[in-house]
Amino acid sequence: MMVIVFIAAYVFLSLNPYRGIKLEAAAKKVAGDLHYARNLAMIMTEWYGVTFEADPNNTYTVYKTDGATDATIINPSGGLFAVNLNQYYNGLLISGVNIAGGKKLEFNPLGTPYLDKNGAAISTEAVITLSFQGVTKTVRITPNTGRIFTQ
């Protein structure tokens, strides 16, 4: 009987359906926060951005920029808009940030993604990779249009 319990526990843990749900939720949160920064840029006709710190920090920050200073904005739910994904989703990692060699993405008032307000618009798709227990999901931002989607 004890062997059956151990086998059942092993099967449940290795086929854990919750890891996919956790990863999907985290990807939607990152995508939603990128949408928020992009929408703020278009609505306020100012520059907003998001900077990412991959593993081991697993954080990102939403900010307003004038090209010289990046000021973290206030999260609508309160406090500074600095997100630690490991606190929200225990064990989840930002395993990769591929934004033309950088770690930040800024949106102009038209919603176009740039590497930096003083730099150039991104010319290749930006990719943020999230991972949890060996499974990965990406958040992608397209050049020119700034379309944000998960994959």
N, CA, C and O of each residue as an XYZ file, in Angstrom:
604
protein
N       0.817     -1.203      0.000
C       0.000      0.000      0.000
C       0.859      1.264      0.000
O       0.559      2.244     -0.683
N       1.933      1.213      0.786
C       2.816      2.360      0.885
C       3.473      2.662     -0.477
O       3.673      3.826     -0.824
N       3.798      1.634     -1.226
C       4.416      1.804     -2.536
C       3.461      2.516     -3.480
O       3.888      3.378     -4.248
N       2.198      2.180     -3.441
C       1.197      2.802     -4.294
C       1.062      4.283     -3.963
O       0.922      5.108     -4.866
N       1.101      4.626     -2.691
C       1.012      6.024     -2.273
C       2.215      6.808     -2.809
O       2.049      7.913     -3.324
N       3.420      6.247     -2.694
C       4.615      6.923     -3.202
C       4.568      7.084     -4.713
O       4.949      8.130     -5.238
N       4.108      6.064     -5.410
C       4.009      6.147     -6.870
C       2.986      7.203     -7.268
O       3.228      7.988     -8.185
N       1.859      7.227     -6.591
C       0.829      8.223     -6.883
C       1.347      9.640     -6.622
O       1.090     10.553     -7.406
N       2.069      9.817     -5.527
C       2.628     11.134     -5.204
C       3.651     11.546     -6.256
O       3.669     12.704     -6.674
N       4.493     10.630     -6.687
C       5.494     10.922     -7.705
C       4.826     11.326     -9.024
O       5.229     12.305     -9.653
N       3.814     10.575     -9.435
C       3.112     10.878    -10.684
C       2.454     12.245    -10.592
O       2.528     13.029    -11.539
N       1.815     12.544     -9.473
C       1.159     13.836     -9.309
C       2.172     14.978     -9.392
O       1.938     15.972    -10.079
N       3.291     14.831     -8.695
C       4.293     15.900     -8.683
C       4.953     16.079    -10.036
O       5.252     17.207    -10.427
N       5.192     14.981    -10.770
C       5.837     15.130    -12.063
C       4.884     15.607    -13.136
O       5.323     16.164    -14.142
N       3.609     15.407    -12.954
C       2.622     15.891    -13.920
C       1.839     17.071    -13.359
O       0.710     17.331    -13.776
N       2.436     17.772    -12.426
C       1.781     18.863    -11.722
C       1.127     19.847    -12.695
O       1.828     20.580    -13.393
N      -0.197     19.871    -12.747
C      -0.873     20.780    -13.673
C      -0.753     22.242    -13.255
O      -0.984     23.139    -14.066
N      -0.397     22.485    -12.004
C      -0.340     23.854    -11.520
C       0.870     24.624    -12.029
O       0.841     25.855    -12.057
N       1.936     23.932    -12.432
C       3.099     24.671    -12.910
C       2.774     25.421    -14.201
O       3.251     26.538    -14.402
N       1.971     24.821    -15.071
C       1.565     25.507    -16.294
C       0.678     26.699    -16.002
O       0.772     27.734    -16.662
N      -0.179     26.549    -15.015
C      -1.082     27.641    -14.628
C      -0.284     28.794    -14.027
O      -0.536     29.958    -14.337
N       0.677     28.467    -13.170
C       1.506     29.495    -12.541
C       2.318     30.245    -13.599
O       2.409     31.472    -13.563
N       2.897     29.511    -14.525
C       3.702     30.117    -15.581
C       2.849     30.992    -16.497
O       3.267     32.085    -16.881
N       1.673     30.520    -16.840
C       0.753     31.302    -17.680
C       0.339     32.593    -16.971
O       0.289     33.656    -17.589
N       0.045     32.495    -15.681
C      -0.348     33.675    -14.913
C       0.783     34.697    -14.859
O       0.545     35.896    -15.005
N       2.010     34.229    -14.651
C       3.156     35.133    -14.593
C       3.383     35.804    -15.944
O       3.654     37.004    -16.000
N       3.276     35.049    -17.024
C       3.465     35.624    -18.362
C       2.400     36.677    -18.643
O       2.693     37.721    -19.225
N       1.168     36.406    -18.232
C       0.099     37.394    -18.430
C       0.333     38.642    -17.591
O       0.008     39.749    -18.022
N       0.893     38.474    -16.399
C       1.197     39.640    -15.561
C       2.269     40.508    -16.212
O       2.120     41.727    -16.292
N       3.349     39.882    -16.678
C       4.421     40.641    -17.333
C       3.872     41.342    -18.579
O       4.125     42.529    -18.788
N       3.128     40.614    -19.394
C       2.544     41.203    -20.609
C       1.599     42.346    -20.248
O       1.614     43.391    -20.899
N       0.786     42.157    -19.229
C      -0.145     43.201    -18.799
C       0.568     44.457    -18.324
O       0.129     45.572    -18.605
N       1.671     44.272    -17.601
C       2.423     45.427    -17.114
C       3.140     46.139    -18.264
O       3.271     47.363    -18.248
N       3.600     45.386    -19.251
C       4.166     46.016    -20.451
C       3.093     46.802    -21.206
O       3.349     47.909    -21.679
N       1.893     46.228    -21.317
C       0.766     46.946    -21.934
C       0.475     48.230    -21.169
O       0.226     49.277    -21.767
N       0.508     48.140    -19.854
C       0.233     49.307    -19.012
C       1.232     50.428    -19.311
O       0.838     51.581    -19.489
N       2.536     50.087    -19.366
C       3.562     51.097    -19.665
C       3.351     51.682    -21.054
O       3.471     52.892    -21.245
N       3.042     50.841    -22.010
C       2.820     51.307    -23.391
C       1.591     52.221    -23.457
O       1.626     53.271    -24.099
N       0.512     51.818    -22.791
C      -0.711     52.631    -22.787
C      -0.494     53.968    -22.085
O      -0.998     54.996    -22.536
N       0.256     53.958    -20.980
C       0.563     55.228    -20.307
C       1.313     56.167    -21.241
O       1.027     57.363    -21.292
N       2.272     55.622    -21.980
C       3.038     56.450    -22.914
C       2.112     57.101    -23.938
O       2.263     58.281    -24.254
N       1.163     56.339    -24.449
C       0.261     56.881    -25.474
C      -0.761     57.846    -24.883
O      -1.065     58.873    -25.490
N      -1.284     57.534    -23.729
C      -2.307     58.387    -23.119
C      -1.708     59.689    -22.586
O      -2.275     60.765    -22.778
N      -0.563     59.583    -21.917
C       0.052     60.756    -21.295
C       0.970     61.512    -22.268
O       1.481     62.581    -21.934
N       1.175     60.960    -23.460
C       2.091     61.493    -24.479
C       3.473     61.796    -23.884
O       4.061     62.854    -24.109
N       3.955     60.820    -23.118
C       5.284     60.887    -22.516
C       5.941     59.517    -22.686
O       5.301     58.576    -23.156
N       7.189     59.405    -22.314
C       7.929     58.154    -22.446
C       7.847     57.343    -21.154
O       8.088     57.860    -20.063
N       7.502     56.062    -21.298
C       7.470     55.127    -20.169
C       8.238     53.877    -20.572
O       8.335     53.547    -21.754
N       8.780     53.190    -19.578
C       9.559     52.003    -19.890
C       9.475     50.952    -18.803
O       8.886     51.154    -17.741
N      10.090     49.819    -19.112
C      10.176     48.699    -18.179
C      11.607     48.178    -18.249
O      12.131     47.932    -19.335
N      12.230     48.012    -17.095
C      13.572     47.446    -17.034
C      13.505     46.100    -16.316
O      12.819     45.959    -15.303
N      14.216     45.123    -16.845
C      14.173     43.754    -16.331
C      15.504     43.343    -15.723
O      16.568     43.692    -16.235
N      15.434     42.605    -14.634
C      16.597     41.976    -14.007
C      16.294     40.488    -13.946
O      15.403     40.059    -13.212
N      17.037     39.699    -14.721
C      16.804     38.253    -14.770
C      17.300     37.584    -13.491
O      17.756     38.242    -12.556
N      17.197     36.263    -13.481
C      17.650     35.441    -12.362
C      19.070     35.845    -11.977
O      19.896     35.930    -12.885
N      19.426     36.095    -10.749
C      18.724     35.704     -9.538
C      17.744     36.741     -9.001
O      17.009     36.437     -8.061
N      17.701     37.955     -9.555
C      16.813     38.991     -9.016
C      15.351     38.754     -9.366
O      14.480     38.923     -8.512
N      15.063     38.364    -10.616
C      13.702     38.084    -11.067
C      12.757     39.243    -10.839
O      11.640     39.059    -10.357
N      13.209     40.447    -11.189
C      12.403     41.646    -10.963
C      12.268     42.464    -12.241
O      13.052     42.327    -13.180
N      11.263     43.307    -12.246
C      11.157     44.337    -13.276
C      10.501     45.561    -12.662
O       9.764     45.468    -11.680
N      10.784     46.710    -13.262
C      10.310     47.986    -12.754
C       9.704     48.783    -13.899
O      10.264     48.832    -14.994
N       8.563     49.404    -13.646
C       7.914     50.279    -14.627
C       8.238     51.714    -14.234
O       8.097     52.089    -13.069
N       8.669     52.514    -15.199
C       9.122     53.864    -14.890
C       8.737     54.846    -15.993
O       8.364     54.464    -17.102
N       8.843     56.117    -15.642
C       8.673     57.226    -16.586
C      10.068     57.789    -16.814
O      10.869     57.859    -15.882
N      10.368     58.192    -18.055
C      11.703     58.708    -18.338
C      11.647     60.006    -19.133
O      10.740     60.241    -19.931
N      12.639     60.827    -18.887
C      12.811     62.044    -19.700
C      14.058     61.914    -20.570
O      14.473     62.876    -21.217
N      14.646     60.733    -20.581
C      15.855     60.493    -21.356
C      17.111     60.548    -20.518
O      18.131     59.958    -20.875
N      17.040     61.265    -19.386
C      18.191     61.360    -18.489
C      17.933     60.626    -17.177
O      18.842     60.030    -16.600
N      16.677     60.676    -16.710
C      16.320     60.076    -15.426
C      15.137     59.143    -15.603
O      14.138     59.493    -16.231
N      15.264     57.946    -15.039
C      14.160     56.985    -15.014
C      13.568     57.003    -13.612
O      14.247     56.660    -12.644
N      12.302     57.403    -13.499
C      11.637     57.501    -12.193
C      10.559     56.423    -12.092
O       9.595     56.424    -12.858
N      10.729     55.511    -11.148
C       9.749     54.447    -10.942
C       8.395     55.069    -10.640
O       8.284     55.963     -9.801
N       7.369     54.589    -11.329
C       6.023     55.136    -11.129
C       5.337     54.418     -9.972
O       5.834     53.419     -9.452
N       4.191     54.951     -9.586
C       3.387     54.339     -8.527
C       2.472     53.293     -9.166
O       1.803     53.561    -10.164
N       2.456     52.124     -8.586
C       1.579     51.044     -9.024
C       0.139     51.421     -8.676
O      -0.102     51.927     -7.580
N      -0.816     51.194     -9.565
C      -2.211     51.516     -9.236
C      -2.705     50.823     -7.960
O      -3.627     51.313     -7.309
N      -2.099     49.691     -7.603
C      -2.513     48.995     -6.380
C      -1.750     49.495     -5.159
O      -1.948     48.991     -4.054
N      -0.870     50.494     -5.355
C      -0.140     51.097     -4.245
C       1.332     50.740     -4.250
O       1.710     49.651     -4.681
N       2.157     51.644     -3.777
C       3.594     51.416     -3.712
C       4.266     51.637     -5.055
O       3.615     51.899     -6.066
N       5.575     51.524     -5.038
C       6.332     51.682     -6.277
C       6.083     50.498     -7.193
O       5.837     49.385     -6.728
N       6.146     50.739     -8.496
C       5.858     49.702     -9.489
C       7.123     48.885     -9.748
O       7.703     48.933    -10.832
N       7.532     48.139     -8.732
C       8.679     47.234     -8.819
C       8.157     45.846     -8.470
O       7.653     45.625     -7.369
N       8.277     44.916     -9.406
C       7.682     43.589     -9.249
C       8.777     42.539     -9.086
O       9.686     42.441     -9.910
N       8.678     41.758     -8.018
C       9.556     40.616     -7.815
C       8.719     39.368     -8.119
O       7.878     38.972     -7.312
N       8.948     38.755     -9.277
C       8.130     37.613     -9.695
C       8.243     36.432     -8.748
O       7.299     35.654     -8.607
N       9.383     36.293     -8.101
C       9.541     35.175     -7.166
C       8.645     35.352     -5.943
O       8.217     34.362     -5.348
N       8.356     36.582     -5.560
C       7.436     36.817     -4.447
C       5.995     36.503     -4.843
O       5.235     35.948     -4.049
N       5.622     36.860     -6.075
C       4.267     36.586     -6.553
C       4.076     35.113     -6.881
O       3.041     34.525     -6.566
N       5.082     34.525     -7.515
C       4.989     33.151     -8.019
C       6.230     32.387     -7.552
O       7.212     32.288     -8.287
N       6.186     31.859     -6.355
C       7.323     31.195     -5.734
C       7.996     30.194     -6.673
O       7.356     29.272     -7.178
N       9.288     30.389     -6.897
C      10.056     29.482     -7.733
C      10.116     29.861     -9.202
O      10.840     29.225     -9.968
N       9.381     30.870     -9.609
C       9.378     31.285    -11.013
C      10.578     32.189    -11.282
O      10.938     33.019    -10.447
N      11.190     32.022    -12.448
C      12.376     32.790    -12.799
C      12.190     33.573    -14.090
O      11.511     33.126    -15.014
N      12.807     34.753    -14.138
C      13.010     35.429    -15.423
C      14.322     34.837    -15.911
O      15.395     35.259    -15.479
N      14.242     33.880    -16.794
C      15.447     33.151    -17.195
C      16.163     33.791    -18.377
O      17.293     33.416    -18.687
N      15.531     34.742    -19.035
C      16.197     35.406    -20.139
C      15.558     36.734    -20.496
O      14.335     36.877    -20.472
N      16.399     37.702    -20.827
C      15.942     39.011    -21.295
C      16.718     39.292    -22.579
O      17.931     39.503    -22.553
N      16.010     39.290    -23.687
C      16.656     39.522    -24.977
C      16.021     40.756    -25.625
O      15.067     40.661    -26.397
N      16.582     41.905    -25.283
C      16.117     43.181    -25.839
C      17.318     43.839    -26.504
O      17.890     44.789    -25.970
N      17.695     43.332    -27.664
C      18.846     43.839    -28.429
C      20.054     44.070    -27.540
O      20.731     45.092    -27.648
N      20.321     43.111    -26.659
C      21.497     43.188    -25.804
C      21.308     44.002    -24.545
O      22.214     44.063    -23.713
N      20.159     44.627    -24.381
C      19.916     45.444    -23.194
C      18.950     44.775    -22.238
O      18.618     43.599    -22.388
N      18.506     45.537    -21.258
C      17.571     44.992    -20.284
C      16.353     45.888    -20.081
O      15.519     45.630    -19.212
N      16.258     46.950    -20.897
C      15.096     47.813    -20.745
C      14.449     48.094    -22.094
O      15.072     48.010    -23.152
N      13.173     48.430    -22.001
C      12.367     48.710    -23.176
C      11.563     49.958    -22.857
O      10.899     50.017    -21.823
N      11.615     50.955    -23.731
C      10.879     52.192    -23.502
C       9.917     52.438    -24.654
O      10.212     52.126    -25.807
N       8.763     53.003    -24.321
C       7.731     53.271    -25.320
C       7.596     54.772    -25.529
O       7.523     55.542    -24.570
N       7.565     55.180    -26.805
C       7.365     56.591    -27.110
C       5.865     56.897    -27.078
O       5.064     55.975    -26.929
N       5.465     58.159    -27.212
C       4.044     58.508    -27.137
C       3.155     57.868    -28.211
O       1.929     57.933    -28.116
N       3.756     57.259    -29.217
C       2.968     56.537    -30.225
C       2.898     55.042    -29.920
O       2.254     54.286    -30.648
N       3.563     54.618    -28.841
C       3.554     53.212    -28.458
C       4.627     52.376    -29.119
O       4.620     51.151    -29.001
N       5.553     53.024    -29.816
C       6.644     52.311    -30.478
C       7.717     51.959    -29.451
O       8.130     52.821    -28.674
N       8.175     50.708    -29.435
C       9.206     50.317    -28.463
C      10.612     50.739    -28.894
O      11.014     50.541    -30.041
N      11.339     51.318    -27.958
C      12.716     51.767    -28.165
C      13.614     51.080    -27.139
O      13.153     50.615    -26.096
N      14.898     51.028    -27.458
C      15.882     50.561    -26.481
C      16.081     51.622    -25.408
O      16.331     51.314    -24.243
N      15.966     52.873    -25.824
C      16.199     54.005    -24.946
C      15.622     55.242    -25.620
O      15.637     55.339    -26.847
N      15.116     56.181    -24.841
C      14.540     57.399    -25.424
C      15.546     58.124    -26.311
O      15.173     58.716    -27.323
N      16.811     58.079    -25.934
C      17.853     58.756    -26.703
C      18.466     57.857    -27.770
O      19.403     58.257    -28.462
N      17.937     56.648    -27.902
C      18.487     55.695    -28.857
C      17.529     55.436    -30.003
O      16.764     56.308    -30.414
N      17.593     54.222    -30.504
C      16.805     53.845    -31.671
C      15.654     52.926    -31.277
O      15.683     52.271    -30.235
N      14.648     52.895    -32.135
C      13.544     51.944    -31.951
C      14.113     50.533    -32.106
O      15.092     50.322    -32.823
N      13.485     49.569    -31.422
C      13.989     48.199    -31.559
C      13.774     47.727    -32.994
O      12.767     48.050    -33.624
N      14.722     46.969    -33.492
C      14.625     46.490    -34.873
C      14.337     44.994    -34.934
O      13.993     44.466    -35.991
N      14.478     44.315    -33.796
C      14.148     42.893    -33.721
C      13.215     42.671    -32.540
O      13.161     43.474    -31.608
N      12.497     41.587    -32.597
C      11.549     41.268    -31.542
C      12.261     41.148    -30.187
O      13.291     40.484    -30.077
N      11.707     41.789    -29.174
C      12.221     41.665    -27.807
C      11.539     40.464    -27.157
O      10.346     40.237    -27.358
N      12.301     39.695    -26.377
C      11.768     38.471    -25.781
C      12.160     38.395    -24.309
O      13.336     38.495    -23.960
N      11.160     38.219    -23.457
C      11.366     37.973    -22.033
C      10.975     36.515    -21.801
O       9.843     36.124    -22.086
N      11.900     35.714    -21.286
C      11.639     34.297    -21.067
C      11.447     34.031    -19.580
O      12.278     34.405    -18.753
N      10.342     33.382    -19.259
C      10.025     32.984    -17.889
C      10.120     31.470    -17.801
O       9.786     30.769    -18.756
N      10.574     30.962    -16.658
C      10.639     29.506    -16.506
C      10.223     29.103    -15.104
O      10.423     29.828    -14.129
N       9.635     27.915    -15.044
C       9.203     27.343    -13.770
C       9.259     25.820    -13.895
O       8.575     25.226    -14.728
N      10.076     25.208    -13.062
C      10.226     23.758    -13.016
C      10.462     23.148    -14.399
O       9.835     22.152    -14.760
N      11.364     23.749    -15.163
C      11.747     23.201    -16.452
C      10.848     23.553    -17.625
O      11.128     23.152    -18.755
N       9.782     24.288    -17.382
C       8.871     24.701    -18.448
C       9.089     26.193    -18.679
O       9.288     26.943    -17.723
N       9.055     26.635    -19.947
C       9.274     28.053    -20.248
C       8.092     28.647    -21.015
O       7.323     27.945    -21.671
N       7.988     29.942    -20.905
C       6.991     30.719    -21.641
C       7.643     32.055    -21.948
O       8.434     32.566    -21.154
N       7.309     32.620    -23.103
C       7.915     33.895    -23.475
C       6.870     34.989    -23.610
O       5.712     34.743    -23.948
N       7.319     36.201    -23.334
C       6.553     37.411    -23.605
C       7.329     38.125    -24.701
O       8.527     38.368    -24.563
N       6.642     38.461    -25.797
C       7.310     39.026    -26.968
C       6.742     40.408    -27.298
O       5.545     40.665    -27.166
N       7.643     41.280    -27.729
C       7.267     42.639    -28.115
C       7.810     42.863    -29.528
O       9.011     42.739    -29.769
N       6.920     43.190    -30.448
C       7.337     43.347    -31.841
C       7.837     44.762    -32.108
O       7.374     45.723    -31.494
N       8.799     44.876    -33.043
C       9.267     46.216    -33.421
C       8.143     47.002    -34.108
O       7.155     46.416    -34.551
N       8.290     48.276    -34.192
C       7.382     49.201    -34.876
C       6.019     49.313    -34.204
O       5.664     50.385    -33.714
N       5.248     48.224    -34.173
C       3.884     48.309    -33.635
C       3.840     48.225    -32.118
O       2.911     48.753    -31.507
N       4.814     47.578    -31.493
C       4.807     47.408    -30.053
C       3.826     46.349    -29.586
O       3.468     46.311    -28.409
N       3.388     45.488    -30.495
C       2.464     44.405    -30.106
C       3.114     43.532    -29.048
O       4.270     43.131    -29.187
N       2.366     43.239    -27.987
C       2.856     42.441    -26.867
C       2.001     41.178    -26.787
O       0.773     41.245    -26.730
N       2.673     40.023    -26.784
C       1.919     38.756    -26.715
C       2.753     37.690    -26.024
O       3.975     37.807    -25.933
N       2.086     36.648    -25.537
C       2.772     35.534    -24.887
C       2.798     34.344    -25.831
O       1.952     34.194    -26.712
N       3.791     33.515    -25.616
C       3.928     32.332    -26.464
C       4.497     31.184    -25.662
O       4.690     30.092    -26.198
